Amino acid sequence: MKRRLVVIGNGMAGMRAVEEILVRGGADLFDITVFGDEPYGNYYRTRLGRVLSGEESEADILLNSLHWYQKNTITLHAGVRVERIDKFSQHVFAADGRVVQYDHLIIATGSRPFLPPMAGLYTPSGTIRHGVFTFRTLDDARRMIQFARHKDHLRAAVIGGDSFGLEAVHGLRSCGLEVNVLSGRRVAAILGADRITGLSVRNQPDIDCHMVVVSAGIRPNVDVAVVSGLAVERGIVVDDHLRVMDEEDIYAVGECVQHRGEVYGTVAPLWDQAAVLADHITGSDRSSMYLGTRARS
């Protein structure tokens, strides 16, 4: 009888782990169910900037289409967030009321944007105000394109200089906007009442802008692990086999992971981790170990 494998997270890390599992004969070992927050198949998150600039289409950045899941007999719950894991009864509980049992579980919840403290970032109700964007998802890219195309939106500011921030700068300039780039430490406030009018910047004059993109780094997305009583420090703590600390049947992979005190925000570690995880969960190589990833040229 096949074992039930549940994957929380439909991003690059989770699906790379599933691909590695399939290469090792996982289709014969597991009935696989995947939950993903976004209502799509899996895509290259690192190429969202090319969608923003118009250099590539949404179809161009797809890694695994919805057809791929069907072809590999994978049950995909797209756009369904898992809220809690019961590690004792081995069930996951989703926001839509779905309850799914597992024999093995992989957590691949990735990361979320870091929003540095500054005045004017949120509405009184606590939501991010209209005209302020993060840049981590396909929906983010779509909203930014729609906003940038408005005839009255001529200037943008990008707060933070990470790789996604630089992609946002290139993309918004391709949309015809004038773009300023600033460090998050320099911005004191986002100005404007009903609409954004600019930024208050420490030790220099205010900067005029109509939209703001915050790309000041990421933090591991560990909420479901914390709620479920798993080992979490900066990220979900895993051993050299990518097994969550003190758990027999729960693994974690990708940007949500903390391994030997390190968390990673680049693609190469995801690939390395996925291969080791697949070796162990399929039993194809019990000696396989993840010892960290060195920077690659």
HELIX and SHEET records of a PDB file:
HELIX    1   1 MET A   12  VAL A   23  1                                  12    
HELIX    2   2 GLY A   26  LEU A   29  1                                   4    
HELIX    3   3 ARG A   45  ARG A   47  5                                   3    
HELIX    4   4 LEU A   48  SER A   53  1                                   6    
HELIX    5   5 ALA A   59  ILE A   61  5                                   3    
HELIX    6   6 LEU A   66  LYS A   71  1                                   6    
HELIX    7   7 LEU A  138  ALA A  148  1                                  11    
HELIX    8   8 SER A  163  SER A  174  1                                  12    
HELIX    9   9 ASP A  223  VAL A  227  1                                   5    
HELIX   10  10 VAL A  267  THR A  282  1                                  16    
SHEET    1   A 5 ILE A  74  ALA A  78  0                                        
SHEET    2   A 5 PHE A  30  GLY A  36  1                                        
SHEET    3   A 5 ARG A   3  ILE A   8  1                                        
SHEET    4   A 5 HIS A 104  ILE A 107  1                                        
SHEET    5   A 5 ILE A 250  ALA A 252  1                                        
SHEET    1   B 2 ASN A  42  TYR A  43  0                                        
SHEET    2   B 2 LEU A  62  ASN A  64 -1                                        
SHEET    1   C 3 VAL A  82  ASP A  86  0                                        
SHEET    2   C 3 HIS A  91  ALA A  94 -1                                        
SHEET    3   C 3 VAL A  99  GLN A 101 -1                                        
SHEET    1   D 2 SER A 111  PRO A 113  0                                        
SHEET    2   D 2 ILE A 218  PRO A 220 -1                                        
SHEET    1   E 4 VAL A 132  THR A 134  0                                        
SHEET    2   E 4 MET A 211  VAL A 214  1                                        
SHEET    3   E 4 ARG A 155  ILE A 159  1                                        
SHEET    4   E 4 GLU A 178  LEU A 182  1                                        
SHEET    1   F 3 VAL A 187  LEU A 191  0                                        
SHEET    2   F 3 GLY A 198  VAL A 201 -1                                        
SHEET    3   F 3 ILE A 207  ASP A 208 -1                                        
SHEET    1   G 2 ILE A 236  VAL A 238  0                                        
SHEET    2   G 2 VAL A 257  HIS A 259  1                                        
END                                                                             
